[in-house]
Amino acid sequence: MKDLILVRHAKSSWRDPSLDDHSRPLNKRGKRDAPEMGVRLARRGYAPDLLISSSAVRALETARTIAEKLDYPQSRIRVEKLLYLAGVDVLLEVVRGVASTVETLILFGHNPGFTDLSNLLGPRDIFNMPTCGVLHLRFDTATWNAIGQVAGEEVLYDFPKRVQK
């Protein structure tokens, strides 16, 4: 089994117009939501083998915050420039390139690519993956190379505004 968890970056700031898109940090809401989602994942016992983040500041801040809540060493977060605003083909290329020894992978990135990938791999139609939204899909396969050829089973779909039960 392979577990793929997609996390869209938390809400980012547009306050400083001099910053390019890649350099935008999290805003107040993003700094609140990222730790909350990390806590939710920790409560469910998530223990990823690998975290890969877009190189964009907002994605990397989200990844670092959630890693902290999961007791995942921030120094082991792999930063992947290809994930910045990547489409489905690039996202699949990154996922398929992960070593077979990794069982649970968390990707941190952006829309529209994450919504498109969710709809391609998952059983439900997601109109728009919300900021700091989490989608966990499980695949009955031994290798990441098969992702996209085998259907994913939804394990969890959560986001900051979702009411917790």
N, C-alpha and C positions, 0 to 999 in steps of 0.2 A: 504494500500500500504506500502511496505517496500523498502527503497532505500539503496542499498549496493554500496559503493564506495571503490574500490581497488586501493591502491597507492603503487606501487613498490618503494622501497627506492631510493633515489637519488644516483648519482655516488659516489663510495667510493674509498678511497685511499689505495694503496698497498705500499706506500712509506716506511713504517716501517715494515721490515720483522720479527721483534720480536713480533709483535702483532698477536694474534690468530684471526681467521676469525670473531668471535663474537665481537671483540673489534675494528675493523676497522672503523675509522671515515669517514665523507664525505671529498671528495677532493675539489679542487677549483671549478670545474664544478658543483659538487653536491651542494656546498654552494651557487652557482648562480642559479641553476635550481629549488631548493626546494622553495625559496621565490617567484620565478616567477610563479610556479604552484599554490602556495597559493594565489597569487594575482589574477590569472585567475579564481580560484574557488570563491574567494570573489566577483569578478566582476559579477559572475553569481548568486550571492545571496545564496551560500551554507551556511547552518547553521546546522551542524550535532548535533545530540543528544548525540552521543558517538564516541570517537576515541579509537581504540585499536591498540597498536603497538607491534611488535616483540621487544624482549629485546635487540636485537643487536644494537650496538651504531649507526650504519648508519641509521637504520630504525627509531630509537627513535629521532635522530637529525632531520630527515625528518619530522616526526610527530610533533615535537615541533615547527619547523619552519612554517609548514602549519597551525598548530593550532593558532599561533600568528597572521597570516594573516586573519584567520577566526574569530578572537576574541573569540576563545575557550580557556578556562583556562587550562594551561599546567598541573596544579595539578590534573585535571580530566582525563588526558590521562591514560587509563588502559594499563599497561605493561603486556604482556602475553608471557611467556617463550615458550609456545607451538607453537607460530607463527614462531619461529626461524627455518628457512629452512623447514617449514611444507609442507607436501603433501596435496592433495585434501581432504582426509578423515579427517585429523586434522583441516584443515581450515573450513570445513563444520561443524565439531563438535563445534568449537568456535563460528561460526555464529549462529548456531542453539541454542546455549546456551544463546543468548542475550535476555533480557527481552522484552516482547511484547510491552511495553510502549515506547521503542526506535523505532522511525520511520526511522531515517537516521543514518547509521553506516558507519564510515570510518575505513578500516583496512589498516595498513602499514606493509608490509612484503617483501617477497623475491621470486625470481624465483628459480626453475621452477614451484613451487607451484602456484604462482599467474597467470602465463600463463595458466597452466592446469585448474585452477578453472574458469578463464575467458572463456575458450573454453567449459567447461562443462555447465556453467550457461548462457552464452551470446549467441546472435544470429549470431555472426561472428567468423571466425577462426582467432586467433591472433597467428602469428608465434612465436613472442617473445615480451613479455611486456617490453617496454624500461624502463631504469632507470628513475625514477620519473614520469612514465606513470600513468595515471588516467583512470579508467574505472568505469562508473556509470551505474549500472543496477537497474531497477525498477521491483518489483515483485507484482503481484496482489494477495496479501495474507495478513492476519491479524497477522500472527505469523512467527517468524524467523525459527521455526522448519520445515516449509514447503519448505524452500529454497533447491533447488536441485530436488524438486518434481514438482515445477511449473517453467515455462520458464521465464527468465528475458528479459525485454525489454531494449535495449541500449538507454540511455539518452545522454551520453557523452563518447567519447574516445579521450583523449588528451595526449600529451607528449611534452617535451621541444622543440624538433626540428620541431614540427608541425607548419606550418605557420598559424598565426591567421588571421581570416577573420573579 
